Amino acid sequence: AVSSGSDLPVIDLRGVSAELNEEASSVALDRLFVVLEGMGRGIETNLNQPLLCDSMRIGMVKHPEVATHLGGSMYDCVCKFLPRVTT
């Protein structure tokens, strides 16, 4: 596991740590798997963001607006797998 390099509850994937970039670039995309964990990182900012590798988003809904947007309830858990996109 490699840290994103951000201590914020959300993550902008354009600005991750150098360590994460180095680790990701050293692995073939078909062998890389990214997990975005937490309501901010996994649900609010990147739930449907396609990546060049397989990925999973995991988090708990803690805001009523997000629950409404997703058609769920407060404290629902979300687990979403997205296969890699090909360019």
matplotlib code that plots the C-alpha trace (Angstrom):
import matplotlib.pyplot as plt

x = [0.0, 1.2, -0.2, -1.7, 0.3, -2.8, -4.2, -7.5, -10.8, -11.1, -8.4, -7.5, -5.9, -3.9, -1.8, -0.8, 2.5, 5.7, 5.9, 2.5, 3.5, 6.7, 5.0, 2.2, 4.6, 6.7, 3.7, 2.0, -1.5, -3.1, -1.5, -2.3, -5.3, -6.3, -8.7, -10.1, -11.4, -13.7, -16.7, -14.7, -12.1, -14.2, -17.7, -18.0, -15.1, -14.2, -17.1, -17.4, -13.9, -12.4, -8.8, -6.3, -6.2, -8.9, -10.2, -12.6, -14.4, -15.4, -17.0, -20.0, -22.5, -22.4, -24.1, -27.8, -27.2, -24.9, -27.5, -30.2, -28.0, -27.2, -30.8, -29.8, -29.9, -27.5, -24.9, -25.4, -22.1, -20.9, -18.6, -18.1, -15.7, -14.7, -12.7, -9.8, -10.4, -8.3, -7.0]
y = [0.0, 3.5, 6.7, 9.3, 12.0, 14.0, 14.6, 16.1, 14.1, 14.4, 13.7, 15.4, 12.6, 15.1, 15.9, 12.6, 12.0, 11.3, 8.0, 7.0, 8.1, 6.1, 3.0, 3.2, 3.8, 0.7, -1.7, -2.8, -1.3, -4.7, -5.7, -2.4, -2.1, 1.1, 1.4, 4.7, 4.5, 6.9, 9.1, 12.0, 10.2, 7.1, 8.5, 12.3, 13.1, 10.0, 7.5, 7.4, 8.6, 6.1, 5.1, 3.3, 0.4, -1.6, 0.2, 0.0, 2.7, 2.0, 4.4, 5.2, 7.9, 10.6, 13.6, 13.7, 15.5, 12.6, 10.0, 11.8, 12.1, 8.3, 7.3, 5.8, 6.6, 8.0, 5.5, 3.3, 1.6, 1.9, -0.6, 0.0, -1.8, -0.1, -2.0, -0.2, 1.9, 1.4, 4.3]
z = [0.0, -0.9, 0.6, -1.7, -0.1, 0.8, 4.3, 2.9, 3.0, -0.7, -3.3, -6.6, -8.6, -10.6, -7.5, -5.8, -4.1, -6.0, -4.2, -5.6, -9.1, -9.0, -7.6, -10.2, -13.1, -12.2, -12.5, -15.7, -15.8, -16.1, -12.7, -10.9, -8.6, -6.9, -3.9, -3.0, 0.6, 2.4, 1.8, 0.4, -1.7, -2.7, -3.1, -3.3, -5.7, -7.6, -7.6, -11.4, -12.4, -14.9, -14.4, -16.6, -14.1, -12.3, -9.2, -6.3, -4.3, -0.7, 1.7, 3.9, 3.1, 5.8, 4.1, 3.4, 0.0, -1.1, 0.0, -2.0, -5.0, -4.9, -4.2, -0.8, 2.9, 5.4, 6.6, 3.5, 2.5, -1.1, -2.7, -6.5, -8.8, -12.1, -14.7, -16.3, -19.4, -22.4, -24.5]

ax = plt.figure().add_subplot(projection="3d")
ax.plot(x, y, z, "-o")
ax.set_aspect("equal")
plt.show()
